Amino acid sequence: MVEKAYAAWRGFQDRYLGPAAAVLFVGSTLLALLEVMRRYVLGQSFEWQQDAVTYFTLSGVFLYFGISQRRDAHLAVTLVPELLTHFGLQKADVLIRLFARAFSLVFLMAVVWWGIPEIEDAIKYESRSESLSFPMWPFLAVLIVSFAFMAITMAFQVYRAVQALRGITVLEEPHDAGDATH
Protein backbone atom coordinates (compact mmCIF):
# COMPACT_ATOMS: atom_id res chain seq x y z
CA MET A 1 0.00 0.00 0.00
CA VAL A 2 2.70 2.50 1.01
CA GLU A 3 4.84 1.47 -1.96
CA LYS A 4 1.92 2.13 -4.34
CA ALA A 5 1.39 5.54 -2.73
CA TYR A 6 5.11 6.25 -3.12
CA ALA A 7 5.01 5.24 -6.78
CA ALA A 8 2.01 7.56 -7.30
CA TRP A 9 3.86 10.37 -5.50
CA ARG A 10 6.91 9.84 -7.72
CA GLY A 11 4.67 9.93 -10.78
CA PHE A 12 3.07 13.19 -9.61
CA GLN A 13 6.49 14.75 -9.06
CA ASP A 14 7.85 13.60 -12.40
CA ARG A 15 4.72 14.43 -14.40
CA TYR A 16 3.67 17.74 -12.83
CA LEU A 17 6.19 19.22 -10.41
CA GLY A 18 9.23 18.79 -12.65
CA PRO A 19 7.61 20.45 -15.66
CA ALA A 20 6.13 23.21 -13.46
CA ALA A 21 9.58 23.98 -12.06
CA ALA A 22 11.04 23.94 -15.58
CA VAL A 23 8.38 26.35 -16.87
CA LEU A 24 9.06 28.69 -13.94
CA PHE A 25 12.82 28.58 -14.61
CA VAL A 26 12.43 29.19 -18.35
CA GLY A 27 9.82 31.89 -17.80
CA SER A 28 11.94 33.73 -15.26
CA THR A 29 14.98 33.51 -17.55
CA LEU A 30 13.04 34.93 -20.50
CA LEU A 31 11.54 37.65 -18.32
CA ALA A 32 15.00 38.54 -16.98
CA LEU A 33 16.41 38.73 -20.51
CA LEU A 34 13.50 40.94 -21.56
CA GLU A 35 14.15 43.21 -18.58
CA VAL A 36 17.88 43.45 -19.39
CA MET A 37 17.09 44.28 -23.00
CA ARG A 38 14.45 46.82 -22.07
CA ARG A 39 16.70 48.46 -19.48
CA TYR A 40 19.91 48.65 -21.50
CA VAL A 41 18.62 48.91 -25.06
CA LEU A 42 15.45 50.95 -24.60
CA GLY A 43 16.40 52.72 -21.36
CA GLN A 44 13.20 51.61 -19.58
CA SER A 45 12.77 49.37 -16.59
CA PHE A 46 9.79 47.99 -14.73
CA GLU A 47 10.23 47.22 -11.05
CA TRP A 48 7.43 44.67 -11.17
CA GLN A 49 9.46 42.63 -13.62
CA GLN A 50 12.31 42.33 -11.13
CA ASP A 51 9.86 41.05 -8.51
CA ALA A 52 8.33 38.63 -11.01
CA VAL A 53 11.74 37.20 -11.92
CA THR A 54 12.55 36.71 -8.24
CA TYR A 55 9.16 35.11 -7.52
CA PHE A 56 9.30 32.73 -10.48
CA THR A 57 12.91 31.73 -9.90
CA LEU A 58 12.46 31.02 -6.19
CA SER A 59 9.16 29.20 -6.79
CA GLY A 60 10.87 26.97 -9.34
CA VAL A 61 13.74 26.30 -6.94
CA PHE A 62 11.38 25.36 -4.11
CA LEU A 63 9.42 22.98 -6.33
CA TYR A 64 12.61 21.43 -7.66
CA PHE A 65 13.95 20.82 -4.13
CA GLY A 66 11.07 18.42 -3.50
CA ILE A 67 12.10 16.35 -6.51
CA SER A 68 15.82 16.47 -5.80
CA GLN A 69 15.09 15.41 -2.20
CA ARG A 70 13.48 12.23 -3.47
CA ARG A 71 16.46 11.40 -5.62
CA ASP A 72 18.94 12.14 -2.85
CA ALA A 73 20.38 14.80 -5.15
CA HIS A 74 20.06 17.49 -2.51
CA LEU A 75 22.98 18.88 -0.59
CA ALA A 76 23.99 16.22 1.86
CA VAL A 77 26.95 15.55 4.07
CA THR A 78 28.08 12.09 3.10
CA LEU A 79 31.54 11.80 4.65
CA VAL A 80 30.46 10.07 7.87
CA PRO A 81 28.01 7.64 6.23
CA GLU A 82 30.57 6.77 3.54
CA LEU A 83 33.24 6.14 6.16
CA LEU A 84 30.88 3.93 8.14
CA THR A 85 30.04 1.95 5.02
CA HIS A 86 33.73 1.69 4.12
CA PHE A 87 34.49 0.18 7.53
CA GLY A 88 31.61 -2.30 7.26
CA LEU A 89 29.21 -0.46 9.55
CA GLN A 90 26.28 -0.26 7.14
CA LYS A 91 23.70 -0.50 9.91
CA ALA A 92 25.16 2.60 11.61
CA ASP A 93 25.06 4.37 8.24
CA VAL A 94 21.37 3.50 7.84
CA LEU A 95 20.63 4.62 11.41
CA ILE A 96 22.35 7.98 10.93
CA ARG A 97 20.50 8.58 7.66
CA LEU A 98 17.22 7.56 9.31
CA PHE A 99 17.80 9.97 12.20
CA ALA A 100 18.68 12.80 9.79
CA ARG A 101 15.57 12.15 7.69
CA ALA A 102 13.31 11.90 10.74
CA PHE A 103 14.73 15.16 12.11
CA SER A 104 14.26 16.81 8.69
CA LEU A 105 10.69 15.55 8.50
CA VAL A 106 9.83 17.05 11.89
CA PHE A 107 11.54 20.31 10.92
CA LEU A 108 9.67 20.56 7.60
CA MET A 109 6.35 19.80 9.28
CA ALA A 110 7.05 22.58 11.80
CA VAL A 111 7.89 25.02 8.99
CA VAL A 112 4.62 24.19 7.24
CA TRP A 113 2.64 24.42 10.50
CA TRP A 114 4.08 27.83 11.37
CA GLY A 115 4.05 29.03 7.76
CA ILE A 116 0.29 28.73 7.28
CA PRO A 117 -0.44 31.69 9.62
CA GLU A 118 2.14 33.72 7.67
CA ILE A 119 0.12 33.19 4.49
CA GLU A 120 -3.07 34.11 6.32
CA ASP A 121 -1.43 37.30 7.64
CA ALA A 122 -0.13 38.20 4.18
CA ILE A 123 -3.68 37.90 2.82
CA LYS A 124 -5.25 39.70 5.78
CA TYR A 125 -2.81 42.62 5.76
CA GLU A 126 -2.41 42.63 1.97
CA SER A 127 1.40 42.41 2.17
CA ARG A 128 3.07 43.33 -1.10
CA SER A 129 6.45 42.95 -2.73
CA GLU A 130 9.07 45.69 -2.65
CA SER A 131 7.78 47.29 -5.84
CA LEU A 132 4.23 46.97 -4.43
CA SER A 133 3.25 45.24 -7.66
CA PHE A 134 2.73 41.72 -6.36
CA PRO A 135 0.94 40.36 -3.30
CA MET A 136 3.22 38.27 -1.07
CA TRP A 137 0.78 35.48 -0.30
CA PRO A 138 1.18 33.52 -3.58
CA PHE A 139 4.94 33.37 -3.10
CA LEU A 140 4.53 32.31 0.53
CA ALA A 141 1.95 29.71 -0.50
CA VAL A 142 4.31 28.18 -3.08
CA LEU A 143 7.05 28.14 -0.46
CA ILE A 144 4.89 26.37 2.13
CA VAL A 145 3.42 23.92 -0.42
CA SER A 146 6.94 23.11 -1.60
CA PHE A 147 8.03 22.45 1.98
CA ALA A 148 4.95 20.24 2.42
CA PHE A 149 5.96 18.33 -0.73
CA MET A 150 9.45 17.87 0.71
CA ALA A 151 7.89 16.63 3.97
CA ILE A 152 5.81 14.06 2.06
CA THR A 153 8.94 12.85 0.29
CA MET A 154 10.80 12.75 3.60
CA ALA A 155 8.00 10.71 5.20
CA PHE A 156 8.35 8.12 2.43
CA GLN A 157 12.12 8.10 2.92
CA VAL A 158 11.75 7.57 6.67
CA TYR A 159 9.34 4.69 6.03
CA ARG A 160 11.71 3.16 3.49
CA ALA A 161 14.69 3.46 5.88
CA VAL A 162 12.72 1.76 8.67
CA GLN A 163 11.75 -1.01 6.28
CA ALA A 164 15.39 -1.41 5.22
CA LEU A 165 16.41 -1.77 8.88
CA ARG A 166 13.76 -4.45 9.26
CA GLY A 167 15.17 -6.25 6.23
CA ILE A 168 12.07 -5.67 4.12
CA THR A 169 12.67 -4.95 0.44
CA VAL A 170 11.10 -1.75 -0.81
CA LEU A 171 10.46 -0.36 -4.25
CA GLU A 172 13.76 0.78 -5.76
CA GLU A 173 14.11 4.38 -6.83
CA PRO A 174 14.70 4.41 -10.60
CA HIS A 175 17.88 6.14 -11.71
CA ASP A 176 18.00 8.59 -14.56
CA ALA A 177 19.12 7.00 -17.83
CA GLY A 178 21.76 9.68 -18.29
CA ASP A 179 23.17 9.25 -14.79
CA ALA A 180 26.52 7.48 -15.18
CA THR A 181 27.19 7.29 -11.43
CA HIS A 182 24.61 4.57 -10.78
C-alpha positions as CSV (number, residue, x, y, z in Angstrom):
1,M,0.0,0.0,0.0
2,V,2.7,2.5,1.0
3,E,4.8,1.5,-2.0
4,K,1.9,2.1,-4.3
5,A,1.4,5.5,-2.7
6,Y,5.1,6.2,-3.1
7,A,5.0,5.2,-6.8
8,A,2.0,7.6,-7.3
9,W,3.9,10.4,-5.5
10,R,6.9,9.8,-7.7
11,G,4.7,9.9,-10.8
12,F,3.1,13.2,-9.6
13,Q,6.5,14.7,-9.1
14,D,7.8,13.6,-12.4
15,R,4.7,14.4,-14.4
16,Y,3.7,17.7,-12.8
17,L,6.2,19.2,-10.4
18,G,9.2,18.8,-12.6
19,P,7.6,20.5,-15.7
20,A,6.1,23.2,-13.5
21,A,9.6,24.0,-12.1
22,A,11.0,23.9,-15.6
23,V,8.4,26.4,-16.9
24,L,9.1,28.7,-13.9
25,F,12.8,28.6,-14.6
26,V,12.4,29.2,-18.4
27,G,9.8,31.9,-17.8
28,S,11.9,33.7,-15.3
29,T,15.0,33.5,-17.5
30,L,13.0,34.9,-20.5
31,L,11.5,37.7,-18.3
32,A,15.0,38.5,-17.0
33,L,16.4,38.7,-20.5
34,L,13.5,40.9,-21.6
35,E,14.1,43.2,-18.6
36,V,17.9,43.5,-19.4
37,M,17.1,44.3,-23.0
38,R,14.4,46.8,-22.1
39,R,16.7,48.5,-19.5
40,Y,19.9,48.7,-21.5
41,V,18.6,48.9,-25.1
42,L,15.5,51.0,-24.6
43,G,16.4,52.7,-21.4
44,Q,13.2,51.6,-19.6
45,S,12.8,49.4,-16.6
46,F,9.8,48.0,-14.7
47,E,10.2,47.2,-11.0
48,W,7.4,44.7,-11.2
49,Q,9.5,42.6,-13.6
50,Q,12.3,42.3,-11.1
51,D,9.9,41.1,-8.5
52,A,8.3,38.6,-11.0
53,V,11.7,37.2,-11.9
54,T,12.5,36.7,-8.2
55,Y,9.2,35.1,-7.5
56,F,9.3,32.7,-10.5
57,T,12.9,31.7,-9.9
58,L,12.5,31.0,-6.2
59,S,9.2,29.2,-6.8
60,G,10.9,27.0,-9.3
61,V,13.7,26.3,-6.9
62,F,11.4,25.4,-4.1
63,L,9.4,23.0,-6.3
64,Y,12.6,21.4,-7.7
65,F,13.9,20.8,-4.1
66,G,11.1,18.4,-3.5
67,I,12.1,16.3,-6.5
68,S,15.8,16.5,-5.8
69,Q,15.1,15.4,-2.2
70,R,13.5,12.2,-3.5
71,R,16.5,11.4,-5.6
72,D,18.9,12.1,-2.8
73,A,20.4,14.8,-5.2
74,H,20.1,17.5,-2.5
75,L,23.0,18.9,-0.6
76,A,24.0,16.2,1.9
77,V,26.9,15.6,4.1
78,T,28.1,12.1,3.1
79,L,31.5,11.8,4.7
80,V,30.5,10.1,7.9
81,P,28.0,7.6,6.2
82,E,30.6,6.8,3.5
83,L,33.2,6.1,6.2
84,L,30.9,3.9,8.1
85,T,30.0,1.9,5.0
86,H,33.7,1.7,4.1
87,F,34.5,0.2,7.5
88,G,31.6,-2.3,7.3
89,L,29.2,-0.5,9.5
90,Q,26.3,-0.3,7.1
91,K,23.7,-0.5,9.9
92,A,25.2,2.6,11.6
93,D,25.1,4.4,8.2
94,V,21.4,3.5,7.8
95,L,20.6,4.6,11.4
96,I,22.4,8.0,10.9
97,R,20.5,8.6,7.7
98,L,17.2,7.6,9.3
99,F,17.8,10.0,12.2
100,A,18.7,12.8,9.8
101,R,15.6,12.2,7.7
102,A,13.3,11.9,10.7
103,F,14.7,15.2,12.1
104,S,14.3,16.8,8.7
105,L,10.7,15.5,8.5
106,V,9.8,17.1,11.9
107,F,11.5,20.3,10.9
108,L,9.7,20.6,7.6
109,M,6.4,19.8,9.3
110,A,7.0,22.6,11.8
111,V,7.9,25.0,9.0
112,V,4.6,24.2,7.2
113,W,2.6,24.4,10.5
114,W,4.1,27.8,11.4
115,G,4.0,29.0,7.8
116,I,0.3,28.7,7.3
117,P,-0.4,31.7,9.6
118,E,2.1,33.7,7.7
119,I,0.1,33.2,4.5
120,E,-3.1,34.1,6.3
121,D,-1.4,37.3,7.6
122,A,-0.1,38.2,4.2
123,I,-3.7,37.9,2.8
124,K,-5.3,39.7,5.8
125,Y,-2.8,42.6,5.8
126,E,-2.4,42.6,2.0
127,S,1.4,42.4,2.2
128,R,3.1,43.3,-1.1
129,S,6.4,42.9,-2.7
130,E,9.1,45.7,-2.7
131,S,7.8,47.3,-5.8
132,L,4.2,47.0,-4.4
133,S,3.2,45.2,-7.7
134,F,2.7,41.7,-6.4
135,P,0.9,40.4,-3.3
136,M,3.2,38.3,-1.1
137,W,0.8,35.5,-0.3
138,P,1.2,33.5,-3.6
139,F,4.9,33.4,-3.1
140,L,4.5,32.3,0.5
141,A,2.0,29.7,-0.5
142,V,4.3,28.2,-3.1
143,L,7.0,28.1,-0.5
144,I,4.9,26.4,2.1
145,V,3.4,23.9,-0.4
146,S,6.9,23.1,-1.6
147,F,8.0,22.5,2.0
148,A,5.0,20.2,2.4
149,F,6.0,18.3,-0.7
150,M,9.4,17.9,0.7
151,A,7.9,16.6,4.0
152,I,5.8,14.1,2.1
153,T,8.9,12.8,0.3
154,M,10.8,12.8,3.6
155,A,8.0,10.7,5.2
156,F,8.3,8.1,2.4
157,Q,12.1,8.1,2.9
158,V,11.7,7.6,6.7
159,Y,9.3,4.7,6.0
160,R,11.7,3.2,3.5
161,A,14.7,3.5,5.9
162,V,12.7,1.8,8.7
163,Q,11.7,-1.0,6.3
164,A,15.4,-1.4,5.2
165,L,16.4,-1.8,8.9
166,R,13.8,-4.4,9.3
167,G,15.2,-6.2,6.2
168,I,12.1,-5.7,4.1
169,T,12.7,-5.0,0.4
170,V,11.1,-1.7,-0.8
171,L,10.5,-0.4,-4.2
172,E,13.8,0.8,-5.8
173,E,14.1,4.4,-6.8
174,P,14.7,4.4,-10.6
175,H,17.9,6.1,-11.7
176,D,18.0,8.6,-14.6
177,A,19.1,7.0,-17.8
178,G,21.8,9.7,-18.3
179,D,23.2,9.3,-14.8
180,A,26.5,7.5,-15.2
181,T,27.2,7.3,-11.4
182,H,24.6,4.6,-10.8
